[in-house]
Amino acid sequence: MENRRVLPSALVTMSSMPARVLIVDDEENQRQGLAAMAAAWGYVADTAADGQEALEKLEVFPADAIITDMMMPRVDGAELLRRLASRPDAPPAIVLTAFGGIENAITTVLDLGAFWFLEKPIHPAALRLLLDRATAQSRLANDARRLARELSRQGVLGELVGRSAAMRAVFALVEQVAPSKASVLVTGESGTGKEIVARTIHALSPRRNGPFVAVNCAAMPESLMESELFGHEKGAFTGAVERRAGCFELASGGTLLLDEIGDMPPGTQAKLLRVLEDSRVRRLGGKSEIQVDVRVIAATNRVPEEAVKRGQLREDLYYRLNVFHIELPPLRRRKEDIPALVEALLPSLNAKHGCRVTGVEPEVFDVLAARDWPGNVRELRNVLERAVILAGEGLITTRHLAPYSAVRAAVAPGGSAQEAITFPIGTTVEEAERALILRTLEHTGNNKTRAAEILGISLKTLHNKLKEYAAGADQ
């Protein structure tokens, strides 16, 4: 099986069209002079007299970059930058001002989100270098967004895989929320891929170049939870031999995933709520607060409304986190995605174990589709990993699947209770498979069609197996 996807060349290369730049300045001579300079460098330039006009122009003139003054009537440069920050596809802005200094530069670039800062009078070579870099970054970002949209139509979004209607709905939600700053609550059963959703949101967001930090609240001792999240000063408690930054500080400028948020202690939940509201943290033992810029994604395998009723999750924290909700469907409700998941998983499993498995036999999908997958995609990966190791190379067949996969499918078709089959330690896969097939035939009164349905294999596969057993008995 080849793991290749052919994409339109327009999606992976920058457009050959000239880049567009919008000049924003209240002085007509200044903006016309800059527009003429940009045109001489090969750019398509348009102008606006202030920030308000610039926002209106952007609706009809999709600029790849903006050059803007700071001091302007109506909407000044600072307010223009703030409004652009709320747009997922806002072009990078180069700020020009007569008031220089390191403090202005920090405020403009870091706090307001400008691409860079130049002090008047402008040096043309410096401006051209910045403009070239800004437009290149803008076009790469636009190409990445178009590529993500194309891949999502093919059943792939980041590390998420699925062509089912349920997963396409998830893709649409991820694409909608990723460019924003909104908090996200991801729910779903264990093994459905909640962390992958969080990583995909981060990868598609303007914070993609910042850190992604994941914290499993269920795996952390309560005594260490606050230190891990908020950090501590030296001597704050026994064992605190040095200052340590917490996860909020480490994730500043990026995304923080709080996995299994329902398992966080109530006291820590109250402190977390304050951090989310103020964007400030105080290390344990610290005397001052630290400003942080973090996008928070929370995840839980519990039904959040029930966790609130039981007192496991603070109601006010739930509403603060649940700005945007994404629910992941269990694998049993999207079994049509199993072939795509297998295709996506095989390359990494081959690389991990040094194997050369090229694909799977069609009958394997029959067996996989017959299971309910209580462990979801994580369980599917484990079953497939074992099969890859057993096969080593070539195609995975039904004999490479773990015996329990077939046993569960046969013992409980449709959820009904039936006779269980057990095997002693040391039983081979072939022996277990033969016993399971023969016992199922006995159970169905030798009705091969019914036996094949229970076993989750095709009737042709069942006939072939029986021929193998008959040939072996004759030898």
Secondary structure, 3 states (H helix, E strand, C coil): CCCCCCCCHHHHCCCCCCCEEEEECCCHHHHHHHHHHHHHCCCEEEEECCHHHHHHHHCCCCCCEEEEECCCCCCCHHHHHHHHHCCCCCCCEEEEECCCCHHHHHHHHHHCCCCEEEECCCCHHHHHHHHHHHHHHHHHHHHHHHHHHHHHHCCEECCEECCCHHHHHHHHHHHHHCCCCCCEEEECCCCCCHHHHHHHHHHCCCCCCCCEEEEEHHHCCHHHHHHHHHEECCCCCCCCCCCEECHHHHCCCCEEEEECHHHCCHHHHHHHHHHHHHCEECCECCCCCEECCCEEEEEECCCHHHHHHCCCCCHHHHHHHCCEEEECCCHHHCHHHHHHHHHHHHHHHHHHHCCEEEEECHHHHHHHHCCCCCCHHHHHHHHHHHHHHHHCEEEECHHHCCHHHHHHHHHCHHHCCCCCCCCCCCCCHHHHHHHHHHHHHHHCCCCHHHHHHHHCCCHHHHHHHHHHHHHHHHC
